[in-house]
Amino acid sequence: MFGDGASAFILQSTANNYSGKGYGLGEFLFGCAGQYAAAIQVSDSKDGRLGVKFDGEALSRAAITRMEKVITSVELRSGIARGSVGGFATHQPNPRLVALLAKQ
């Protein structure tokens, strides 16, 4: 099994029963983008292991495209404009992709 998650949600400060202050989860969006499956190729190798090849450029474009769409969807569903949020937390180890997304 091979996979990577795609989701987004709103995290808001809120009151709670314990300390009086905390955070609550708001609008959620979960997704998967199977149309990019051709960018990942899995095959048997001669030594019995699986060989995995990635088209890095295609996956980078797909990541930026999907991240933008997911953020826009959560923005529309929650009624909270992205310009009014305190920040974004991404699960993206490539800072170049995060910088490209920030420019959009």
C-alpha positions in Angstrom: 0.0 0.0 0.0 1.3 3.4 -0.9 -0.5 6.7 0.0 -0.3 10.2 1.1 -3.0 12.2 2.7 -4.8 15.3 1.4 -6.9 17.2 3.8 -7.5 20.7 5.1 -9.3 22.2 8.1 -9.9 25.4 10.0 -8.4 25.5 13.5 -9.9 28.3 15.7 -9.4 29.5 19.2 -12.3 28.7 21.4 -13.4 28.3 25.0 -13.3 24.9 26.6 -14.5 23.3 29.9 -11.0 22.7 31.3 -8.9 25.8 31.1 -11.4 28.2 29.5 -9.2 28.6 26.5 -8.4 26.2 23.7 -8.8 25.4 20.0 -11.6 23.9 18.0 -11.7 22.2 14.7 -13.8 23.9 12.1 -14.6 23.1 8.4 -12.9 19.9 7.1 -12.1 18.8 3.6 -10.6 15.5 2.7 -9.4 14.6 -0.8 -7.5 12.4 -3.2 -6.3 13.2 -6.7 -6.1 10.0 -8.6 -5.8 11.8 -11.9 -2.0 12.2 -11.2 -1.4 8.4 -10.8 0.7 8.3 -14.0 3.3 10.4 -12.3 4.2 7.5 -10.0 5.3 4.2 -11.6 5.7 1.0 -9.5 7.2 -2.1 -11.0 9.0 -5.3 -9.9 12.8 -5.2 -9.9 15.1 -8.1 -10.6 16.0 -8.6 -7.0 12.3 -9.1 -6.0 11.8 -5.6 -4.5 9.4 -3.0 -5.8 10.8 -0.3 -8.0 9.2 3.1 -7.6 9.8 6.0 -10.0 8.4 9.5 -9.5 8.0 12.2 -12.1 9.0 15.0 -9.7 8.1 17.9 -11.9 4.6 16.5 -12.6 4.1 15.8 -8.9 5.2 19.3 -7.9 2.7 20.8 -10.3 0.0 18.5 -9.0 0.8 19.4 -5.4 0.6 23.1 -6.1 -2.6 22.8 -8.1 -4.3 20.6 -5.5 -3.2 22.6 -2.5 -4.6 25.8 -4.0 -7.9 24.1 -4.8 -8.2 22.6 -1.3 -7.4 25.9 0.4 -10.0 27.7 -1.9 -12.6 25.0 -1.1 -12.1 25.3 2.7 -12.1 29.1 2.4 -15.5 29.0 0.5 -17.1 26.4 2.8 -16.0 28.1 6.0 -16.7 31.7 5.0 -13.2 32.6 6.3 -11.0 34.5 3.8 -7.4 33.2 3.6 -6.2 36.8 4.1 -7.8 36.9 7.5 -6.2 33.7 8.9 -3.2 33.8 11.3 -1.2 31.3 9.3 -1.1 28.0 7.3 0.5 24.8 8.4 1.4 22.5 5.5 2.7 18.9 5.4 5.2 19.7 2.7 8.9 19.0 3.2 9.8 21.0 0.1 10.1 24.7 1.0 10.2 25.6 -2.7 6.7 24.3 -3.2 5.4 26.1 -0.2 7.0 29.3 -1.6 5.3 28.8 -5.0 1.9 28.2 -3.3 2.4 31.4 -1.2 2.8 33.4 -4.4 -0.7 32.4 -5.7 
